[in-house]
Amino acid sequence: MKSQRTSPQHLALQAVARALQTAQRSEAYFAEYRKHHSVVEPDAEGRIVRRFPDGQKVILRNMCAQ
């Protein structure tokens, strides 16, 4: 008789739990990284910007259609 620990549902729940833990660790790592390094990312207005730890930002490209 198979154990419930090897049921497809249990394995799927384990996979989801691992994915959530990985996402939380990645989010924490990225938040710490941003405190010390500049990051290039899209902003809310559709522009590509470089954000610096001191709060400054430089617009690299305006991607929104006008």
BAVOKE-382017 format. One record per atom (N, C-alpha, C): x negated, y negated, z. Coordinates in steps of 0.2 Angstrom, whole numbers, plus 5000, padded with zeros to 4 digits. Each point is the difference from the previous one (the first is absolute). Layout:
N
XYZ;...
This chain:
66
499650065000;500449945000;499649945000;500149954996;499649944999;500249955006;499449975002;500149955005;500349944997;500349965004;500349934998;499449964998;499450015003;499549954998;499850004993;500150064997;499850004993;500649994995;500649985003;500649994995;499849944996;500349994994;499949954996;500249935003;500550005004;500249945003;499549975005;499750055004;499549985005;499449984996;499850034995;499449984996;500149934997;500649994998;500249934997;499949955006;500350015006;500049965005;499349985002;499650055000;499249995002;499749964995;500250014994;499649964994;500349935001;500649985001;500249945001;499749965006;499950045006;499749975006;499349994998;499650044997;499349984998;500049944996;500450004995;500049944995;500249935004;500450015005;500249945004;499449985004;499650055003;499449985004;499549974996;499950034994;499549974995;500249934998;500649994999;500249934998;499949955006;500150025006;499949965006;499349995001;499650054999;499249995001;499849954994;500250014994;499849964994;500249935001;500649995003;500349935001;499549965006;499950045005;499649975005;499349994998;499750044996;499349994997;500049944995;500549994996;500049954995;500149935004;500450005005;500149945004;499449985004;499650055002;499349985003;499549984994;500150034995;499549984994;500149934998;500749985000;500249934997;499749955005;499950025007;499749955004;499349984999;499650044996;499349994999;499849994992;500550024996;499850004993;500649964996;499849974994;500549974996;500450064996;500649994998;500450054997;500349974994;500050034994;500449984994;500650045000;500649964999;500750035000;500549964997;500550024998;500649964997;500349975006;500349944999;500449965005;500750004998;500449975004;500750004999;500249964994;499649964997;500249964994;499850034994;499750065001;499850044994;499349984997;499649975005;499349984998;499550055003;499450004997;499550045003;499549965004;500050015006;499649955004;499450045004;499549975002;499550025004;500149975007;500250045005;500149975007;499450015004;499849955004;499450015004;500250005007;499650035005;500250015007;500149935003;499849954998;500149935004;500749974997;500450044996;500649984998;500049964993;499549994997;499949964994;500250054994;500349984995;500150044994;499849974994;499850034995;499849984993;500550034995;500349974996;500450034995;499650024994;500050064999;499550034994;500450004994;500650025000;500450004994;500849995001;500349964996;500749995001;500450054995;500350055003;500350064996;500749994998;500349955004;500849994999;500149964993;500550034997;500249974993;500449935002;499949954996;500349945001;500449984994;
